[in-house]
Amino acid sequence: MRNQILCFLFLSLFVASSYAQLKQNFYQNTCPNVESIVKAAVTKKFQQTFVTIPGTLRLFFHDCFVRGCDASVILANANAEKDHPDDISLAGDGFDTVIKAKAALDSNPSCKNQVSCADILALATRDVVALSGGPSYSVELGRRDGRISTKASVQNKLPHPEFKLDQLNNMFASHGLSQTDMIALSGAHTLGFSHCGKFSSRIYAKSGIDPTLNRQYALQLRQMCPKNVDPRIAINMDPTTPQTFDNAYFKNLQQGKGLFVSDQILFTDNRSKPVVNMFASNSTAFNQAFVTAITKLGRVGVLTGNQGEIRRDCTQIN
């Protein structure tokens, strides 16, 4: 028991010392215009397709939860993270956003090969949140890129649509994130879309429609997702304002319009319901909690100093 405690303390100190090396002005001497260059590239990509926004946001979450925020999810190899079933639905526009921002930085002589892909993804995530009407916030920088990306590392590391509250809390707690952090980050489901197969059991169960699901909404879902529907068909996660980062997600939960079990459980479980109600009635509280949570998410498992590298190509190991 004593050894376990010492091991935990050592790990905590190691993690704390890693993200303590992150700072907002990390590139002031090597690439002082990093933020404006990335923002311009992200904005240009967004003007081409809205999928840039949910694709980039989801990519950041999936990256950080698996091996830490090290851009390993972008690596391409015969056994890569991105090819795991839990990652296969990641939108290509999220990857392309990072690649385009990397190219924009590399076209600037002072920035060429100076900024990690992990930091580019963190900055791009902030920018897509702001572009969709959400809060802008300061991003801590100084991450290094990982060299390892495997399918096996993804297994059991990402929340699933059928998760209940304890499963969600345990998974987020393993990364130092609280229940409030988890609920705030779940609010990102105000953007983006899901494939019908991810929630079909809620509308086509043998026992009928999931009783926690708004019946009228469920019937609409059945129309959009008939049985044996093309698996490529996707619908908006937020049926009200799907292209705006706002607190409508929480208002939807109050009405039984959470698409996944893992969404609706936040309202049906009395332990999380008060926070949902607070975020639904106070968009400022939600925005502040989201900024706190995504800043903490950006510190998960970071590599700093000589622990990683700055990849010259975000998809390949140097």
WOURGI-V886588 format. One record per backbone hydrogen bond with DSSP energy under -1.0 kcal/mol. NH is the residue of the N-H (numbers start at 1). CO is the residue of the C=O. If there is no record, write none. Layout:
# WOURGI-V886588
NH;CO / NH;CO
This chain:
# WOURGI-V886588
5;1 / 6;2 / 7;3 / 8;4 / 9;5 / 10;6 / 11;7 / 12;8 / 13;9 / 14;10 / 15;11 / 16;12 / 17;13 / 18;14 / 19;15 / 20;16 / 21;18 / 22;19 / 23;141 / 26;23 / 28;25 / 31;27 / 34;31 / 37;33 / 38;34 / 39;35 / 40;36 / 41;37 / 42;38 / 43;39 / 44;40 / 45;41 / 46;42 / 47;43 / 49;45 / 52;49 / 53;50 / 55;51 / 56;52 / 57;53 / 58;54 / 59;55 / 60;56 / 61;57 / 62;58 / 63;59 / 64;60 / 65;61 / 67;63 / 69;300 / 70;68 / 74;71 / 76;315 / 83;80 / 84;81 / 87;84 / 88;84 / 90;87 / 94;91 / 96;92 / 97;93 / 98;94 / 99;95 / 100;96 / 101;97 / 102;98 / 103;99 / 104;100 / 105;101 / 106;102 / 107;103 / 108;105 / 111;108 / 112;108 / 114;111 / 120;116 / 121;117 / 122;118 / 123;119 / 124;120 / 125;121 / 126;122 / 127;123 / 128;124 / 129;125 / 130;126 / 131;127 / 132;128 / 133;130 / 134;129 / 141;23 / 144;303 / 145;309 / 146;70 / 151;79 / 154;151 / 157;154 / 163;160 / 168;164 / 169;165 / 170;166 / 171;167 / 172;168 / 173;169 / 174;170 / 175;172 / 176;173 / 177;172 / 182;178 / 183;179 / 184;180 / 185;181 / 186;182 / 187;183 / 188;185 / 189;186 / 190;187 / 191;188 / 194;235 / 196;233 / 198;195 / 199;196 / 202;199 / 204;200 / 208;205 / 210;202 / 213;210 / 214;256 / 218;214 / 219;215 / 220;216 / 221;217 / 222;218 / 223;219 / 224;220 / 225;221 / 229;226 / 233;230 / 235;194 / 237;192 / 244;241 / 245;132 / 246;244 / 251;247 / 252;248 / 253;249 / 254;250 / 256;253 / 257;252 / 262;161 / 264;260 / 265;261 / 266;263 / 267;264 / 268;264 / 269;265 / 272;269 / 273;269 / 276;272 / 277;273 / 278;274 / 279;275 / 280;276 / 281;277 / 282;278 / 286;282 / 287;283 / 288;284 / 289;285 / 290;286 / 291;287 / 292;288 / 293;289 / 294;290 / 295;291 / 296;292 / 297;293 / 298;294 / 299;296 / 300;297 / 302;299 / 307;304 / 309;145 / 316;313
